[in-house]
């Protein structure tokens, strides 16, 4: 399946407080063209914080 180009792309999630890149996830750019924002656990801050998509 290597080399197959699809609509889904891998994005990196960055903590808004400590700016550490903690998570990798996929999103469908055709359906959602804006930046993702999710509340995730940051291991560096040791609490749940807002994580935004990094570009």
N, C-alpha and C positions, 0 to 999 in steps of 0.2 A: 504494500500500500504506500510505500515511499514514493514521493514525487507527485502524489495526487493532490491537486489544488482544489480546495473547497471554499465554502463560505465562512467556515469557522476558523478563528485565529486565536493563537495563544497570547494572553495578555498577562502582565505582571501587576500585582496589587501592592501598593506602597502605603505604609502607615502614615497618617497625617500628622501624628505627634512627633515621632522619632525619625521619620523618613526612611525607615528600613524597608527593603523589598522582601516581603515575607511569603507571598502566595503566588502561584501560577494557576490560571484558570483559562477557560475557553469562552468565547462569545461569538455570536452570529452577527457579523457586521451588517448584513443585509436588513435584519430586523431591528437592531439596536446600534445606531451610529454614534450615540453620545457616550461619554465616559461612565463606566460602572462605578458605583459606590456601595460598599458592603460593610457591615459591622462584623469584624473578625477579631480573634484573639491575637494580640501581639506578644510574642515571647519576650521581647526586649523590654516592653513597658509593663508586662505581666498583668494586662487587663484588656478588656474589649475596647477597641477603638475603631474609628472610621478608616477604612482602607479605600483608596481611589486607584483607578487604573493609571498606570504609568505609561508614558509613550517614549 
